[in-house]
Amino acid sequence: MARICVFCASSLRIDPHYVELAAQVGAAIAARGHDLVSGGGSISMMGAVAQAVRDGGGHTVGVIPQALVDREVADHAADELIVTADMRGRKGKMEELADAFLTLPGGIGTLEELTEVWVSASLGMHAKPVVVLDPTGLYAPLHELIRHLARENFLSEAALDTLAWTTTIDAALDQIEARLGELPAAPAVADQVESAP
């Protein structure tokens, strides 16, 4: 069992099929016996993936900055809700708690989260799987830009290999499970809550 951190949109303006995708991902995570680390929001894709994990019997940990709690978007149904002082603290705590990272469609916040954990992996600062799930080609321009950067030698082949691109939910979770190998499990959430800002 792994604790999978899912990065995804919290916008209420996106097409509903993205929210349905998030719900399907959450159901699949739970069906495979994994748990979820999320950004702690209760709306849009973020809320859908968390609710689906819980509906499937999985455990959910939400990590959210106080400013978003104040805006009443926190996932208070989360099994564990960790409130951080700011966005930087949120990202650090999510990275600390997760065994793997799965990026779904999202905006600039999602891209920031993806690139931060990918850069850390490419520098050898962690060995946790980093996977993108892009069933509709939303990230196709980004994927091509990354390949272009590699062709121009701004990225190494090793850096490219640390990021997996997938188009189906099963393939995304297969990649995570295959790449996890013999990594140790993340610390228990109970041990982490006390150190949250």
C-alpha positions as CSV (number, residue, x, y, z in Angstrom):
1,M,0.0,0.0,0.0
2,A,1.2,3.5,-0.9
3,R,0.2,7.0,0.0
4,I,-0.3,8.7,-3.3
5,C,-0.2,12.5,-3.5
6,V,-2.6,13.7,-6.3
7,F,-2.1,17.2,-7.8
8,C,-5.1,18.5,-9.6
9,A,-7.4,21.5,-10.2
10,S,-9.6,23.2,-7.7
11,S,-11.3,25.5,-10.2
12,L,-15.1,25.5,-10.4
13,R,-15.0,26.7,-14.0
14,I,-13.5,23.6,-15.7
15,D,-15.5,21.1,-17.7
16,P,-17.3,18.5,-15.5
17,H,-15.5,15.6,-17.3
18,Y,-12.3,16.6,-15.4
19,V,-14.1,16.3,-12.1
20,E,-15.4,12.9,-13.2
21,L,-11.8,11.9,-14.1
22,A,-10.7,12.8,-10.6
23,A,-13.5,10.7,-9.1
24,Q,-12.5,7.8,-11.2
25,V,-8.8,8.2,-10.1
26,G,-9.9,8.3,-6.4
27,A,-12.0,5.1,-6.8
28,A,-9.0,3.3,-8.5
29,I,-6.6,4.4,-5.8
30,A,-8.9,3.0,-3.1
31,A,-9.6,-0.2,-5.1
32,R,-5.9,-0.9,-5.3
33,G,-5.5,-0.5,-1.6
34,H,-3.7,2.9,-1.6
35,D,-4.4,6.0,0.4
36,L,-4.4,9.7,-0.6
37,V,-2.6,12.8,0.2
38,S,-4.3,15.9,-1.3
39,G,-4.2,19.6,-1.2
40,G,-7.0,19.5,1.4
41,G,-9.7,21.2,-0.7
42,S,-13.3,20.2,-0.9
43,I,-14.2,21.5,-4.3
44,S,-13.8,20.6,-8.0
45,M,-11.3,17.8,-8.8
46,M,-9.5,18.0,-5.5
47,G,-12.7,17.3,-3.6
48,A,-13.9,14.6,-6.0
49,V,-10.7,12.6,-5.8
50,A,-10.7,12.7,-2.0
51,Q,-14.4,11.8,-1.6
52,A,-14.0,8.9,-4.1
53,V,-11.0,7.5,-2.1
54,R,-13.1,7.6,1.1
55,D,-16.1,6.1,-0.6
56,G,-13.8,3.2,-1.6
57,G,-12.5,2.7,1.9
58,G,-9.2,4.5,1.6
59,H,-7.7,6.9,4.0
60,T,-7.3,10.6,3.0
61,V,-4.9,13.2,4.3
62,G,-5.6,16.8,3.3
63,V,-2.9,19.5,3.6
64,I,-4.1,23.0,3.3
65,P,-2.9,26.5,4.2
66,Q,-4.8,28.6,6.7
67,A,-5.7,31.1,4.1
68,L,-7.7,28.6,2.2
69,V,-9.4,27.3,5.4
70,D,-10.5,30.8,6.0
71,R,-12.1,30.9,2.5
72,E,-14.2,27.8,3.6
73,V,-12.8,25.4,0.9
74,A,-11.2,22.9,3.3
75,D,-12.1,19.2,3.1
76,H,-13.3,18.8,6.7
77,A,-14.4,15.3,5.8
78,A,-10.7,14.2,5.4
79,D,-9.5,11.5,7.8
80,E,-6.6,13.8,8.7
81,L,-6.6,17.6,7.9
82,I,-3.3,19.3,8.4
83,V,-3.3,23.1,8.3
84,T,-0.1,24.8,7.3
85,A,1.0,28.5,7.6
86,D,1.3,29.0,3.9
87,M,1.6,27.4,0.4
88,R,5.3,26.6,0.8
89,G,4.6,24.7,4.0
90,R,1.7,22.9,2.3
91,K,3.9,21.6,-0.6
92,G,6.7,20.6,1.8
93,K,4.3,18.6,4.0
94,M,2.6,16.9,1.0
95,E,6.0,15.9,-0.3
96,E,7.0,14.6,3.1
97,L,3.9,12.5,3.6
98,A,3.6,11.0,0.1
99,D,5.2,7.8,-1.3
100,A,4.4,8.8,-4.9
101,F,3.0,11.7,-6.9
102,L,0.3,11.7,-9.5
103,T,-0.5,14.8,-11.5
104,L,-4.0,15.2,-13.1
105,P,-5.1,18.1,-15.3
106,G,-4.8,21.4,-13.5
107,G,-3.6,25.0,-13.7
108,I,-0.5,26.9,-12.6
109,G,-0.7,25.6,-9.1
110,T,-0.8,22.0,-10.3
111,L,2.1,22.7,-12.7
112,E,4.1,24.3,-9.9
113,E,3.6,21.2,-7.7
114,L,4.5,18.9,-10.5
115,T,7.7,20.7,-11.5
116,E,8.8,21.0,-7.9
117,V,8.6,17.3,-7.1
118,W,10.0,16.4,-10.5
119,V,13.0,18.7,-10.1
120,S,13.7,17.2,-6.7
121,A,13.5,13.7,-8.1
122,S,15.8,14.6,-11.0
123,L,18.4,15.9,-8.6
124,G,18.3,12.8,-6.5
125,M,16.7,14.5,-3.5
126,H,14.0,11.8,-3.4
127,A,13.3,8.5,-5.2
128,K,9.5,8.7,-5.2
129,P,7.6,8.1,-8.5
130,V,6.4,11.1,-10.4
131,V,3.6,10.4,-12.9
132,V,1.4,12.5,-15.1
133,L,-2.0,11.3,-16.2
134,D,-3.2,13.1,-19.3
135,P,-6.0,11.3,-21.0
136,T,-7.2,14.2,-23.2
137,G,-3.9,15.7,-24.3
138,L,-4.2,18.8,-22.2
139,Y,-0.5,18.7,-21.3
140,A,0.6,17.8,-24.9
141,P,2.2,21.3,-25.4
142,L,4.0,20.9,-22.1
143,H,5.2,17.4,-23.0
144,E,6.6,18.7,-26.3
145,L,8.3,21.6,-24.6
146,I,10.0,19.2,-22.2
147,R,11.2,17.1,-25.1
148,H,12.4,20.2,-26.9
149,L,14.4,21.3,-23.8
150,A,16.0,17.8,-23.8
151,R,16.9,18.0,-27.5
152,E,18.5,21.4,-26.7
153,N,20.4,19.7,-23.8
154,F,18.7,21.8,-21.1
155,L,17.4,18.4,-19.7
156,S,19.3,15.2,-19.3
157,E,17.9,11.8,-20.3
158,A,18.0,10.8,-16.7
159,A,15.8,13.8,-15.8
160,L,13.3,12.8,-18.5
161,D,13.3,9.2,-17.1
162,T,12.2,10.4,-13.7
163,L,8.8,11.6,-15.1
164,A,6.3,9.1,-16.5
165,W,3.6,10.2,-18.9
166,T,0.4,8.1,-19.1
167,T,-3.0,8.4,-20.7
168,T,-5.1,5.9,-18.7
169,I,-5.8,5.5,-15.0
170,D,-4.6,1.9,-14.9
171,A,-1.3,2.9,-16.7
172,A,-0.7,5.7,-14.2
173,L,-1.2,3.5,-11.2
174,D,0.8,0.7,-12.8
175,Q,3.7,3.1,-13.3
176,I,3.5,4.2,-9.6
177,E,3.4,0.7,-8.4
178,A,6.3,-0.4,-10.7
179,R,8.4,2.5,-9.7
180,L,7.8,2.2,-6.0
181,G,9.9,-1.0,-5.9
182,E,11.3,-1.4,-2.4
183,L,11.0,2.2,-1.2
184,P,10.2,2.5,2.5
185,A,6.7,3.6,3.5
186,A,6.1,7.2,4.5
187,P,6.0,7.9,8.3
188,A,2.6,7.4,9.9
189,V,0.4,10.4,9.7
190,A,0.0,10.6,13.5
191,D,3.7,11.2,13.7
192,Q,3.4,14.1,11.2
193,V,0.5,16.0,12.6
194,E,2.4,17.2,15.7
195,S,5.1,18.8,13.5
196,A,2.7,20.6,11.2
197,P,3.0,24.4,11.5
